[in-house]
Amino acid sequence: MEIKSAVIGGAPQTLGTSRAGGIMIRLKVNGKERTFDGDPDMPLLWYLRDIAGLTGTKFGCGMALCGACTVHKNGEAIRSCSTSMSGVAGSEITTIEGIPAVYANEARTGAPALHPVQKAWMEIQVPQCGYCQTGQIMQAIALLKANKNPSDQDIDTVMSGNLCRCGTYQRIRAAIHEAARDLAAKELA
């Protein structure tokens, strides 16, 4: 197997050659090294759900308009339904299933633990039907990583790409504020 470095989407990526002569894509998903030698145009969403068995990431619209499929690529929120496998070569992908381990590593707690956003979601009872919630949580975590003390306007702007059919937007905003307070308190401790 030959390993190559290529530029895809303006960034160097880790590629290889599969046994069938196609492209071998290397990536890390929730901390585990993985390879993929299928169609490089396959949406990341289908890889996560159908191949990796990580079904927490949801299909909503298939056009990156609803946010149900939000995951993190190198810590940034992306829409997995419109991101090809070739677009994540060499990247670290985190899904909702991987958040407890990632948070434990960032917070240096040792054992996997719920992220403060996940805790706030439960305390405030944000979900109604719950379908959009994994995407909402992933977007909220990325927001708080970039802005530790967001205003209502900041939250509304960043979260506007994540739709909730049940209209739980006020509870989502309240949970993000609660998580921001929790994260700030942990930083002071």
N, C-alpha and C positions, 0 to 999 in steps of 0.2 A: 504494500500500500504506500503510495507516494503522497507525502504531505506538501502542500503548496500554501503560499500566502498570496492572497489576491485582494484587490480593492473592489468592494461592492458597496454602493451607496456612499462613496467618499471615505470609507474607513477600511483599514486593513482587516482581513478576515482569515480565519483558519479553515482551510479546505483540504481535502485529500481526494484520492481516487478510489472508488469502490471496486469490488471484485468484478462487477459488470462493466467497468469502465466509466461509470457516471461519476457525479460529484459526491464525495463523502463530506458531510457537514458535521463539524464538531461544535458542541455547545455544552453548557452546564445548565442543568435544570434543578432548582432547589438544592444546589450544592453538589449534585451528582454529575460526573462527566458522562456525556452521551454522544452517540454518533447517529447520523441519519443518512441513508444512501438512496432515499426515494426521490420523488419529484421536488426539485429545489423551489418550485413555485407553489408548493402546498402551503396553505396558510398555517401559521404556527398553532392556531386554535385547534385544528384537526390533529396535528401531531400531539399536542398536549392531551387532548381528550381520547383519541382513538389509539394512539401508539404508546404514549407514556402512561395512560390510564389515570390522568389527573383531571377529573371531571368537575372540579370546583369552578373552573373557568367556563362561562356559559356562552352559548350562541344566542345572539339577539337579533341582529339585522344583517350581518355579513358585509356591511359597508362602512364600518367604523363610525357610526352615527349615534349609537346608544350607550356604549361603554360597558355592556355586560361582559365583554371578553377582555377587560383590562388586566394586564399582567405587568411586571416590571422587567425591563431590559436594561441591565447594568444600573439598576436603581431608578430608572425613569419609567413613568407610566406610558404604556403603548397599547394599541388595540391589536390583539392577536388575530382577529379575523381578517385583517388586511395587511398583515406582516408576513412575508414569505419566509420559508425556512432559510433560503439563501441570505435573507436580510438579518438573520440572527446568528449566522456562522461566527464562531469565536466569542459569542456573548454569554453572559450569565442571565438566565431567565428565572424569575421568581414568581410562583403562582400563590394563590391563597393558601394552599397546603404547605408551602415553604415558609410562610411568614413567621411562625413561632420560632423556628430555628434561626432564621436571619435576625430576628429581633434579639434573641438570646445572645447571638454573636456580637451584635452592635452594642447591646446593653451590658455585655460581659457578665450575664447572669449564670452562664454554664448550661443549665438545662433549658430545653425549649419552653417558651412561655408565650402566652397571648400578648400581642402588641396592645398598647394602650388604646388604639383605635378599636380593636376587636372587643376589648373590655367595655369601652364606652358604648359601643353598638348594643351590647347586651344590657348594660345598666339602664340605658335610655329606651330600650326596646324599640330600636329603629325599624327592623323589618316588619312588613305586613305580609306580603306573599313571599318575599325573600329572594325572588329570582335575580334581581339586579344587584343584590347586596355584595357579592364577592367583588364585582367590578367597582362598586361604590367604595368599598373598603380599600381596595388596591389604589384607587385614585386618591383617597383621603390620606393614606400613608405617604404617598409621593408628595402630596401637597405639604404635609407637616415636615417632611424632610427638607423641602425647599423654603418653607416659611413657618417658623416655629410659633408665631403668634398671629395667625391670619384674622383679618376682619371679616364681618359678614360678607362684604363685597368681594374680598379675596376668595372666600369659600364659594360663593355663588358663581364667580367667574371660572374658577378652576373646575368646579364640579358640574358646570353647565353641559358638558359633553357626556355626562352619565345620567341617563333618563330613568325615572322611577314611575312606573304606571300607577302605582298606588298613592303617589304624591306625598311621600314621607320626607320631603325636603327640609321642613323645620326640624324634625328629629335628627336628620343627617347633620345639619348645621350645628345643632346642640351637641351632638356626639363628637364632632370635630373639635369644638371649643373645649369640651371636657377632656378629650385626649391631649389637646395642646397643654392644658393646665397640668395634667398628669405627667407629661413628658418634661415640662418645665420644673416641676417639683422634684422629679428624679434627677435632673441635672444639678439642682441645688444641693441634693443630699450627698 
